[in-house]
């Protein structure tokens, strides 16, 4: 019987709940952690959010999201740095060391940071489709943010996104690429998240999870399923574990073998799930976690 | 001014045209090649298809598609081998050395070979979500097909598909993975196709295209764009070059640097394009090819 000691439900999974409701649901469910999106914090203001979190007794497992570092122009780059510094301070105030970074898409197509579903319009620029250049800009902005993150004790957690979002959300598409980006920086400053939805298909996944573990870079293990057919809005094609195509046994085993034994966060964007009663969502997440995820996160003893 | 010497339009781009119509359109457009799907061949029967192709004077640049090699059961595996041998013989009869291989998805989710849009239902099997196992089965079936392909002078052309199709169409997701699969076999027997739609996002694309060229494995360069937002049916999110997010300048240059100077095939699955008058589709393909693709396929002279 699971104690759910390590399960954390991200507010994006119960998107329509307020921060207060999400905290209450997690406490009632016997959880010790919660994952937060910045939109829920902004709804009540940072100060109130900090108070609510403290009163709940929950530990914030991560704050989502910083990033959007691919702007080609000086004004866009300055705005991105300012927004990420604000996110780092919010994370610190909320008591988490982990800020999840969605690095941004091609300048011509990237959505803006903010709400779960992005929003905002991109305008065409010279070289706006050059993904090699966009990736270089991510490396450049990351280097500029690292000192600030170190100073405040917050880790920039790079999230490789599924390649179907490479143009509009993240030119960071694989765990190997994330580890290459992280390599020049201290492990306290730059980590990676293994999100099953985004990386399950990667032929080098086992090897790159092992590499991430050996380098001390795994900051979070996020789980949800990849549903088929892909939802009409491709962003919302996530599902409860077990409803899609992902083999949680293999990936969980690889994460455990890599030495990760931290919090497991469940983050699901799915219109149908958003429309369910919150308590039903939480119960289903707990049941699927206990059945499909947790049993594989035990590190086998050698010999 | 382009002579369109190397442009080939795949019948999937004008899906509703008959084989005879597609041949006639290509000839009228001044093209020298055509790419064929097996459904168009099946509609008239192989013998008639061979006659029509001969009468047109066109060279078949590739036949699409073989593959679907991931069945977990003996009957499914035997059926796949039989179907692929038939495809090899069809390719040979039609005068092309290239049979494009879509390797198949996870056993629990893979569509069946056949029409452009797949079809058929998968049933759950033990280990049916294990992508590592499914990939091993592809390697095993490929090894079984190589002698037959060599005997008939037809090359099995591995097509990495975009990771959003990893579960239902191809567990082969990157060019690097395709080259690893090809490596044990003679270059005359196993090649790879670089299809911009599927690989544009890959952080190791330049390096893997160079590797493919050095190994003599590039059998085809296929171009179309990746449209955003992703179409409600994700299979149909392809677009005319220039309508989506892909940087054809960079990829074309990498392909040219890798030494490829063969046919460029345009294969677009898109409901809106399928509903346009065929001649308008052909004209648009030619214009976009001449503007966005061909200029970058010139190999720069060193020094």
Interface residues (C-beta under 8 A of the other chain):
Chain A: X106 X108 X109 X129 X130 X131 X132 X135 X162 X163 X164 X166 X167 X168 X171 X173 X174 X176 X177 X200 X201 X202 X203 X206 X226 X228 X229 X230 X232 X233 X234 X244 X245 X246 X247 X250
Chain B: X106 X108 X109 X129 X130 X131 X132 X135 X162 X163 X164 X166 X167 X168 X171 X173 X174 X176 X177 X200 X201 X202 X203 X206 X226 X228 X229 X230 X232 X233 X234 X244 X245 X246 X247 X250
